[in-house]
Amino acid sequence: VDFVPYWEAQDKKLISSTSDKILVMVDNTTVLEGKAGRPAVRIESKKSYNGGLFVLKLDHVPTACGAWPAFWMFGDDAQHSWPRWGEFDILESIHMLDYATTTLHTRESCDQRAVNEGIDFVGQGWAAGTDGNQKAKNCWVKAPQQYDNQGCGQKLPKGSFGPAFNRAGGGTFIAEWDPIVNKRLRTWFFPAGEEPEIGDHPEPDLWGVPNSFFTLNERWCTAAHFKNMRMVFDTTFCGDYAGASFNGYCGWTHMQCEDYVRSKPSAFSMGGWINELEDVYQNDAVSFSVRFTNFEARHHWTKYCTCV
């Protein structure tokens, strides 16, 4: 991937907007030479977060062999290199899969063995470790019996990504990061037309069992594993996830991932996000600022920002 600056993204028509939506594309016209990456956009919040409720309504998601789109959060600075302050992949997928995955990546001592599928969360269950049977419940990026940097991942329901998501008119994802009161991370996916009433003071406990759940109970994974995280919205290509799985999902191309991405621009004509809404909420235990505007903390989940 070649993440381009704002002016170039505008010039290449990789970003555009209407009064109520933003379109974020990848280049789908250029045959690339040598080791060049495909031009794409990465949007990152200037400010960091230490909790919150994040609501993302999408009409369309990228779908293409070799693509690796994600909406995620991570923390680091010059004194705290990744994954010291953690990573929360709210939704990510690859190729043309019909579901997204929610994953945590951490330093040592973040174990999710106490979390129970079917009780704490409902979806398609845990991602598998290296032996195909072991569930990836250890969030440490170097956990034994898991792939390097695999983390602990839970698969959202079918239809939460890919062509099926786009055909159905999109959907809404809601991620809750509550490090102080209930000490947990939760994610819900709602198909278009099935999203709950959210309003200015949402009540997540009324939305039913989430599609992903991770505990921040001190016994298993302290809340200190996640700190000062920034939001990221991007599409990348190949790499550890989409590249390593390319032959399994896209073997019909008879190409390597990097060669396919460079030589087949038209394959990425569906490689765009259509973002209709992104709301951020905070409570009295967490303060935050985003972009150019600062907000003071208040009681319970309170709406602060419609980012798009």
C-alpha positions as CSV (number, residue, x, y, z in Angstrom):
1,V,0.0,0.0,0.0
2,D,1.0,3.6,-0.6
3,F,-0.9,5.9,1.8
4,V,-1.1,9.3,0.1
5,P,-1.4,12.7,1.7
6,Y,-4.6,14.7,1.7
7,W,-3.9,16.8,-1.4
8,E,-3.0,13.7,-3.4
9,A,-6.1,11.8,-2.2
10,Q,-8.2,14.7,-3.4
11,D,-6.4,15.0,-6.7
12,K,-6.8,11.2,-7.4
13,K,-10.4,11.3,-6.3
14,L,-9.8,8.8,-3.5
15,I,-11.8,10.9,-1.1
16,S,-15.0,12.8,-1.6
17,S,-18.1,13.8,0.4
18,T,-21.7,14.9,0.2
19,S,-23.7,16.6,3.0
20,D,-24.2,13.3,4.8
21,K,-21.6,10.8,3.5
22,I,-17.9,10.3,2.9
23,L,-16.5,8.1,0.2
24,V,-13.0,6.7,0.8
25,M,-11.5,4.8,-2.2
26,V,-8.3,3.1,-3.3
27,D,-6.7,3.7,-6.6
28,N,-8.4,1.4,-9.2
29,T,-6.9,2.7,-12.5
30,T,-3.2,2.5,-12.2
31,V,-1.0,-0.5,-13.2
32,L,1.9,-0.2,-10.8
33,E,5.5,-0.9,-11.7
34,G,8.3,-2.5,-9.6
35,K,7.7,-2.5,-5.9
36,A,5.2,0.4,-5.9
37,G,2.2,0.2,-3.5
38,R,-1.4,0.9,-4.6
39,P,-2.4,4.4,-3.5
40,A,-5.0,4.4,-0.7
41,V,-6.1,6.5,2.3
42,R,-5.4,6.2,6.0
43,I,-7.4,8.5,8.3
44,E,-6.2,8.7,11.9
45,S,-7.5,10.8,14.7
46,K,-5.2,13.5,16.0
47,K,-6.2,12.9,19.6
48,S,-6.2,9.8,21.7
49,Y,-8.9,8.0,23.7
50,N,-9.0,6.2,27.0
51,G,-12.5,4.7,26.6
52,G,-15.7,5.5,24.8
53,L,-18.6,4.3,22.7
54,F,-18.0,4.4,19.0
55,V,-20.8,4.2,16.5
56,L,-20.0,3.6,12.8
57,K,-22.7,3.4,10.1
58,L,-21.5,2.1,6.8
59,D,-23.3,1.8,3.5
60,H,-20.5,0.0,1.7
61,V,-17.2,-1.7,2.6
62,P,-14.2,-2.6,0.4
63,T,-14.3,-6.1,-1.2
64,A,-11.4,-7.4,-3.4
65,C,-8.8,-10.1,-3.3
66,G,-5.7,-8.8,-1.6
67,A,-7.6,-6.0,0.3
68,W,-7.4,-5.7,4.1
69,P,-9.8,-2.9,5.3
70,A,-10.2,-2.1,8.9
71,F,-11.6,0.4,11.5
72,W,-9.3,0.1,14.5
73,M,-7.6,1.8,17.5
74,F,-4.0,1.6,18.7
75,G,-1.8,3.4,21.2
76,D,1.9,4.2,21.1
77,D,4.4,7.1,21.4
78,A,8.1,7.5,21.4
79,Q,8.4,6.0,24.9
80,H,5.7,3.3,24.6
81,S,6.1,1.3,21.4
82,W,3.4,-1.0,20.1
83,P,1.8,-3.1,21.6
84,R,2.6,-1.6,25.0
85,W,-0.7,0.4,24.9
86,G,-2.6,-2.1,22.9
87,E,-4.7,-2.4,19.8
88,F,-8.4,-2.8,19.4
89,D,-9.4,-3.9,15.9
90,I,-13.1,-3.1,16.0
91,L,-13.8,-4.5,12.6
92,E,-11.4,-5.9,9.9
93,S,-11.7,-8.3,7.1
94,I,-9.8,-9.5,4.0
95,H,-10.5,-10.4,0.4
96,M,-14.2,-11.0,-0.1
97,L,-15.1,-12.7,3.2
98,D,-18.7,-12.2,4.3
99,Y,-17.8,-11.4,7.9
100,A,-15.6,-9.1,9.9
101,T,-13.5,-10.0,12.9
102,T,-12.9,-8.1,16.2
103,T,-9.4,-8.6,17.7
104,L,-7.2,-7.4,20.5
105,H,-3.4,-7.2,20.2
106,T,-1.5,-6.7,23.5
107,R,1.7,-7.2,25.5
108,E,1.9,-10.2,27.8
109,S,-0.8,-11.2,30.4
110,C,-4.0,-10.5,28.6
111,D,-5.9,-13.8,28.5
112,Q,-9.6,-14.2,27.6
113,R,-10.1,-17.8,28.7
114,A,-12.8,-16.7,31.1
115,V,-14.9,-15.4,28.2
116,N,-17.6,-17.8,27.0
117,E,-19.0,-18.0,23.5
118,G,-22.8,-18.1,23.5
119,I,-23.0,-16.5,27.0
120,D,-20.8,-13.4,26.8
121,F,-21.0,-13.0,23.1
122,V,-22.8,-14.5,20.0
123,G,-21.4,-14.7,16.5
124,Q,-19.2,-17.2,14.8
125,G,-16.9,-17.9,17.7
126,W,-13.2,-17.5,18.2
127,A,-10.6,-17.4,15.5
128,A,-8.5,-20.6,15.5
129,G,-4.8,-20.9,16.5
130,T,-2.0,-22.6,14.6
131,D,-3.2,-26.2,15.1
132,G,-6.7,-25.4,13.8
133,N,-8.4,-26.5,17.0
134,Q,-7.0,-24.3,19.7
135,K,-9.1,-21.1,20.1
136,A,-7.1,-17.9,19.9
137,K,-8.0,-16.6,23.4
138,N,-4.5,-15.2,24.3
139,C,-4.2,-11.5,23.2
140,W,-0.4,-11.4,23.5
141,V,1.1,-10.9,20.1
142,K,3.6,-13.6,20.8
143,A,1.3,-16.1,22.4
144,P,2.2,-19.8,22.0
145,Q,0.1,-22.0,19.7
146,Q,-1.1,-18.9,17.9
147,Y,0.1,-17.2,14.7
148,D,2.7,-14.4,15.2
149,N,0.8,-11.2,16.1
150,Q,-2.6,-13.1,15.9
151,G,-4.0,-11.7,19.1
152,C,-7.4,-12.9,20.4
153,G,-10.1,-12.6,17.8
154,Q,-13.9,-13.2,17.6
155,K,-15.7,-13.5,14.3
156,L,-18.8,-11.4,13.8
157,P,-21.9,-12.8,12.1
158,K,-22.1,-13.7,8.5
159,G,-23.2,-10.7,6.5
160,S,-21.1,-8.3,8.6
161,F,-18.7,-7.6,5.7
162,G,-18.1,-8.3,2.1
163,P,-20.4,-8.5,-0.9
164,A,-23.3,-9.7,1.3
165,F,-23.0,-6.6,3.5
166,N,-23.0,-4.3,0.5
167,R,-26.0,-6.0,-1.2
168,A,-28.0,-5.7,2.0
169,G,-27.4,-1.9,2.2
170,G,-24.7,-1.9,4.8
171,G,-25.1,-1.8,8.6
172,T,-24.0,-0.3,11.9
173,F,-21.2,-1.3,14.2
174,I,-21.0,-0.1,17.8
175,A,-17.9,-0.6,19.9
176,E,-17.9,0.0,23.7
177,W,-14.6,0.4,25.5
178,D,-15.3,0.6,29.2
179,P,-12.1,0.3,31.2
180,I,-13.3,1.6,34.6
181,V,-17.0,0.8,35.4
182,N,-17.7,-2.6,33.8
183,K,-14.1,-3.3,32.7
184,R,-14.8,-4.7,29.2
185,L,-14.7,-4.2,25.5
186,R,-17.8,-5.1,23.5
187,T,-18.9,-4.9,19.8
188,W,-22.3,-5.1,18.1
189,F,-23.2,-5.5,14.5
190,F,-26.7,-4.5,13.2
191,P,-27.7,-5.0,9.6
192,A,-29.3,-2.0,7.9
193,G,-32.7,-1.3,9.3
194,E,-32.1,-3.4,12.5
195,E,-30.0,-0.9,14.4
196,P,-31.3,0.2,17.9
197,E,-32.4,3.7,18.9
198,I,-29.1,5.3,20.0
199,G,-29.9,8.9,20.6
200,D,-27.7,11.3,22.6
201,H,-27.5,9.0,25.7
202,P,-27.3,5.4,24.5
203,E,-27.9,2.4,26.8
204,P,-25.9,-0.5,25.4
205,D,-27.2,-3.0,28.0
206,L,-30.6,-2.8,26.1
207,W,-29.1,-4.0,22.8
208,G,-28.8,-7.7,23.7
209,V,-25.8,-9.9,23.8
210,P,-22.9,-8.4,21.9
211,N,-21.1,-10.0,18.9
212,S,-17.8,-9.7,20.6
213,F,-16.8,-9.4,24.3
214,F,-13.4,-9.1,26.0
215,T,-12.9,-8.8,29.7
216,L,-10.6,-6.2,31.4
217,N,-11.0,-7.9,34.7
218,E,-7.7,-7.6,36.6
219,R,-7.4,-11.4,37.0
220,W,-7.3,-11.9,33.3
221,C,-6.4,-8.7,31.4
222,T,-5.9,-5.4,33.2
223,A,-7.4,-2.3,31.7
224,A,-3.8,-0.9,31.6
225,H,-3.2,-3.0,28.5
226,F,-5.2,-0.3,26.5
227,K,-4.3,3.3,26.8
228,N,-4.2,6.5,24.7
229,M,-5.5,4.9,21.6
230,R,-6.2,6.7,18.4
231,M,-8.8,5.8,15.8
232,V,-7.7,4.6,12.4
233,F,-9.7,4.0,9.3
234,D,-7.9,2.5,6.3
235,T,-7.6,-0.1,3.6
236,T,-4.2,-1.8,3.1
237,F,-3.2,-4.8,1.0
238,C,-1.5,-8.2,1.4
239,G,0.7,-8.2,4.5
240,D,0.6,-10.7,7.4
241,Y,-3.2,-11.3,7.1
242,A,-4.3,-10.8,3.5
243,G,-1.0,-11.9,2.0
244,A,-0.6,-15.0,4.1
245,S,-4.2,-16.1,3.2
246,F,-4.2,-15.0,-0.4
247,N,-3.7,-18.4,-2.0
248,G,-6.3,-20.0,0.2
249,Y,-9.0,-17.5,-0.7
250,C,-7.9,-16.2,-4.1
251,G,-6.0,-19.1,-5.6
252,W,-8.0,-18.8,-8.8
253,T,-5.9,-15.7,-9.7
254,H,-2.8,-18.0,-10.1
255,M,-0.8,-15.0,-8.8
256,Q,1.0,-13.8,-5.7
257,C,-0.9,-11.2,-3.6
258,E,1.6,-8.3,-4.3
259,D,1.6,-9.1,-8.1
260,Y,-2.2,-9.2,-8.2
261,V,-2.6,-5.9,-6.4
262,R,-0.1,-4.1,-8.6
263,S,-1.3,-5.4,-11.9
264,K,-5.1,-5.6,-11.6
265,P,-6.4,-2.1,-10.7
266,S,-9.9,-2.8,-11.9
267,A,-10.2,-5.5,-9.3
268,F,-10.4,-2.7,-6.7
269,S,-13.4,-0.8,-8.3
270,M,-15.4,-2.1,-5.2
271,G,-12.6,-1.1,-2.8
272,G,-14.3,1.8,-1.2
273,W,-15.9,2.7,2.1
274,I,-19.1,4.7,2.2
275,N,-19.2,6.2,5.7
276,E,-22.6,7.6,6.6
277,L,-22.1,8.3,10.3
278,E,-19.5,8.1,13.0
279,D,-20.6,9.2,16.5
280,V,-18.4,9.2,19.5
281,Y,-19.7,9.1,23.1
282,Q,-17.9,9.6,26.4
283,N,-18.9,9.2,30.1
284,D,-17.9,10.9,33.3
285,A,-15.0,8.6,33.8
286,V,-13.4,9.4,30.5
287,S,-12.5,12.7,28.8
288,F,-11.5,13.0,25.2
289,S,-10.8,15.3,22.3
290,V,-11.1,14.6,18.5
291,R,-9.8,16.6,15.6
292,F,-10.0,20.3,16.5
293,T,-12.7,20.4,19.2
294,N,-12.3,19.6,22.8
295,F,-15.1,18.2,25.0
296,E,-15.4,17.9,28.8
297,A,-16.4,14.6,30.4
298,R,-20.0,14.2,31.6
299,H,-22.1,11.5,33.3
300,H,-22.9,8.2,31.5
301,W,-22.5,7.8,27.7
302,T,-23.1,11.2,26.2
303,K,-22.9,12.2,22.6
304,Y,-20.0,14.5,21.9
305,C,-19.2,14.2,18.2
306,T,-20.6,13.3,14.9
307,C,-17.4,12.9,13.0
308,V,-18.9,12.2,9.6
